[in-house]
Amino acid sequence: MTKEEFIRLVSQGESLNVEFKKCQNDLSDTIFETICAFLNRSGRTICMGVSDDGDIVGVNESSLENMLKNLSNTINNPQQLNPTAYFSPEIIDVNEKKAICIYVPESSQVHRYKSRIYDRIGDADNDITLNHALVDNIYLRKRNSFTENEVCPFLTLDDLNTGTFEKARHLAATSNPAHPWLSLSNEEILRSAGFWRKDRTTGKEGYILATALLFGTEVTVLTYCPAYRTDAIYRNRNYQRFLNPKSSDPDIRYDDRDDVRVNLIEAYLRLMSFVQKHLPDKFSMDEAGIQRIDLRNKIFRELVANLLAHREYQSSFPAKFLVFSDLVITENWSKPQQMGTVTLFNLETHPKNPMIAKIFRELGWVEELGSGRKNIQKYAPLYYPDYKVEIQNQEKFVLTISYTNLESDLTPDLAPDLTPDLAPDLASDLAPDLAPDLAPDLILLDFCIEPQDRVTIMKQIGLKNIQKNADRYIHPLIEKGYLEMTIPGKPNSRLQKYVITEFGKQHISR
């Protein structure tokens, strides 16, 4: 959330979905009561460092670290909040003050804080533990809202794929070598994750539908969701040519296809293999200029995970993953909270299947609610220089990324980015033997004979987006050893500059 968005949210006051907490030095019980109430109702936002009348007073910076640590410890402690929850607070800088913004998603489960059940009514958190009618309403509401919660009393461990559990353990251990799943049996994993339930309205007890979808054999998945499938199709032509083919075009419906009907963990792996097969690999450097980032993986793991996790499994509509030479489209059936045409900036993140998303998070496939939107905004400009995202949020959720001139090289040719008047001037400033080529690495290296900062470098070559173009032009030269930082121990220092190395001088001399 940006500072402007935070200020606008605060200006609207407290409501069913917004709560202010002053708490400048520590966390009170009322914060966790609100978290519990939001989880049980429709979720949304807690603003810490804001008084009840909407005055942004800020959080004491010396207390900030302990407050965040206590928040994480409490929401992950089943003795305090049960079932536990997962979300990431954001620190917002507002008028030289620090505020904390917590987005709490709606949960598919009923939560208790210190053995009490709270619900959000108006702008207040109400303890409804002893009001059995209101408690029953919460259970009924969540049962009807989240298909994944349906109790399947005849689903047993024999209906599940043991190989999928082994893959899940391996994937979880990749991000956390001490992951608790490594020492748990298959049944213990499911029960600890909350996949064994009792339906309060029917009295039925058993594993929920999400268990079959995530871990079931192919027969099991199709037994419980007969219409389930994901259609991955690759067409080696642009989208408009597909819609309006020429008479001379061959009559080919598709160039490759994968009809995916396996459980969601296996489906994710199949779809990512399809991505790797038909979309180009491309890397960039992280903000510190040290580690390489797999841009394709960053973008499409989010798209594939969202395609599978945020989907209505009662619908017979097949999910689609369509790849064209200039377009990628994902389609899945949903229960929309926000109708019509939306953008990445105003798309409201809402968990369609929180239990499925919870397992995907354990496997390292999603980071947090809303991470897909953030990663597309951050990495798509580096992967698709001229990209456009379109989203239609109806019963059918459609996300489209269109692009042109997809570059296969990490450092695209600089010439098209130069203004007509700038290129000749740049050429005249270069050494005579460098002027005819105008290769980007030679231009930058020649300019960095003396140490230069990023802003000066980008201005010199006529580019405006500092961060994006530093990733595209400066960091690859650092990786090759042609350029180095003047303060290597502090890559993000505001005093950071870049200078050519001896190896770089040898390169331009050739």
GIUR-V391161 format. One record per backbone hydrogen bond with DSSP energy under -1.0 kcal/mol. CO is the residue of the C=O (numbers start at 1). NH is the residue of the N-H. E is the energy in kcal/mol with one decimal. If there is no record, write none. Layout:
CO NH E
CO NH E
This chain:
2 6 -2.2
3 7 -2.5
4 8 -2.4
5 9 -2.3
6 10 -2.5
7 11 -2.2
10 13 -1.7
17 45 -2.3
18 15 -2.2
19 47 -3.0
21 49 -2.7
21 50 -1.7
24 60 -2.4
28 31 -1.1
29 33 -2.0
30 34 -2.1
31 35 -2.2
32 36 -2.3
33 37 -2.4
34 38 -3.0
35 39 -2.5
36 40 -1.9
37 41 -1.7
38 43 -2.1
39 107 -2.2
44 104 -4.1
45 19 -1.9
46 102 -2.7
47 21 -2.6
48 100 -2.1
49 57 -1.1
49 58 -2.6
51 54 -2.2
55 51 -2.6
55 57 -1.2
60 63 -1.6
63 67 -2.3
64 68 -2.2
65 69 -2.1
66 70 -2.7
67 71 -2.2
68 72 -2.3
69 73 -2.5
70 74 -2.2
71 75 -2.2
72 76 -1.1
74 77 -1.5
75 85 -2.3
77 80 -2.0
77 81 -2.3
80 114 -3.1
82 112 -2.4
90 101 -3.1
92 99 -2.7
94 97 -1.2
97 94 -2.8
98 59 -3.2
99 92 -3.0
100 48 -3.4
101 90 -3.1
102 46 -2.5
104 44 -3.3
112 82 -2.6
113 116 -1.4
116 113 -2.9
117 128 -2.4
119 126 -3.0
121 124 -1.6
124 121 -2.3
126 119 -2.3
128 131 -1.7
130 132 -1.1
131 135 -2.1
132 136 -2.5
133 137 -1.7
134 138 -1.7
135 139 -1.9
136 140 -2.5
137 141 -2.7
138 142 -2.4
139 143 -2.1
140 144 -2.0
141 145 -1.6
142 146 -2.0
146 149 -1.8
147 150 -2.0
148 210 -1.8
150 209 -1.8
152 155 -1.8
156 159 -1.5
157 160 -1.6
159 217 -2.0
161 165 -1.3
162 166 -1.8
163 167 -2.0
164 168 -2.5
165 169 -2.3
166 170 -2.2
167 171 -2.7
168 172 -2.5
169 173 -2.3
170 174 -1.1
172 176 -1.6
176 179 -2.2
179 182 -1.8
180 183 -1.5
181 184 -1.2
185 189 -2.3
186 190 -1.9
187 191 -2.5
188 192 -2.5
189 193 -1.6
190 195 -2.8
191 194 -1.1
195 208 -2.1
197 206 -2.5
199 203 -2.9
204 199 -3.2
206 197 -2.8
207 152 -3.1
208 211 -1.7
209 213 -2.1
210 214 -2.3
211 215 -2.6
212 216 -1.7
213 264 -3.2
215 161 -3.5
217 221 -2.6
218 222 -2.0
219 223 -1.6
220 224 -2.1
221 225 -2.4
225 228 -1.8
229 319 -1.8
230 260 -2.7
231 321 -2.8
232 258 -2.5
233 323 -2.8
234 255 -2.6
234 256 -1.5
235 237 -2.1
237 325 -2.0
238 242 -1.8
239 243 -2.2
240 244 -2.5
246 249 -1.6
250 252 -1.9
256 234 -2.7
258 232 -2.3
260 230 -2.5
263 267 -2.9
264 268 -2.3
265 269 -1.7
266 270 -2.2
267 271 -2.7
268 272 -2.4
269 273 -1.6
270 274 -1.8
271 275 -2.1
272 276 -2.4
273 277 -1.5
274 278 -1.7
275 279 -2.3
282 295 -1.8
284 293 -3.9
286 289 -1.9
291 286 -2.5
293 284 -1.7
293 295 -1.1
294 298 -2.3
295 299 -2.3
296 300 -2.5
297 301 -2.0
299 303 -1.5
300 304 -2.6
301 305 -2.3
302 306 -2.5
303 307 -2.1
304 308 -1.6
305 309 -3.0
306 310 -2.0
309 311 -1.2
319 231 -3.1
320 331 -2.2
321 233 -2.4
322 329 -2.7
323 235 -2.8
326 403 -2.0
327 324 -3.4
328 401 -2.7
329 322 -3.0
330 399 -2.2
331 320 -2.5
332 397 -3.1
333 312 -2.7
340 393 -2.8
343 347 -1.2
353 357 -2.5
354 358 -1.9
355 359 -1.5
356 360 -2.2
357 361 -2.1
358 362 -1.7
359 363 -1.7
360 365 -2.5
361 364 -1.3
368 371 -2.3
370 374 -1.8
371 375 -2.8
372 376 -2.2
373 377 -2.3
374 378 -2.0
375 379 -3.1
376 380 -2.0
379 383 -1.7
380 384 -3.5
388 402 -2.6
390 400 -2.7
391 342 -1.7
392 398 -2.5
393 340 -1.1
395 334 -3.8
396 394 -1.2
397 332 -1.8
398 392 -2.5
399 330 -2.5
400 390 -2.3
401 328 -2.1
402 388 -1.9
414 417 -1.8
415 418 -1.3
419 423 -1.9
422 426 -2.8
423 427 -2.4
424 428 -2.1
425 429 -1.3
431 434 -2.1
431 435 -1.6
434 438 -1.6
439 443 -2.3
440 444 -2.3
441 445 -2.4
442 446 -2.4
443 447 -1.9
444 448 -1.7
448 500 -2.3
452 498 -2.9
453 457 -2.2
454 458 -2.7
455 459 -2.3
456 460 -2.2
457 461 -1.4
458 463 -2.8
464 466 -1.2
465 469 -2.3
466 470 -2.0
467 471 -2.0
468 472 -1.4
469 473 -2.4
470 474 -1.1
470 475 -2.3
474 478 -1.5
475 479 -2.4
476 480 -1.8
477 482 -2.0
477 483 -1.4
482 501 -2.3
484 499 -2.4
487 490 -1.7
490 493 -2.0
493 496 -1.6
497 486 -2.4
498 452 -2.1
499 484 -2.3
501 505 -2.1
502 506 -2.1
503 507 -1.7
504 508 -2.2
505 509 -1.8
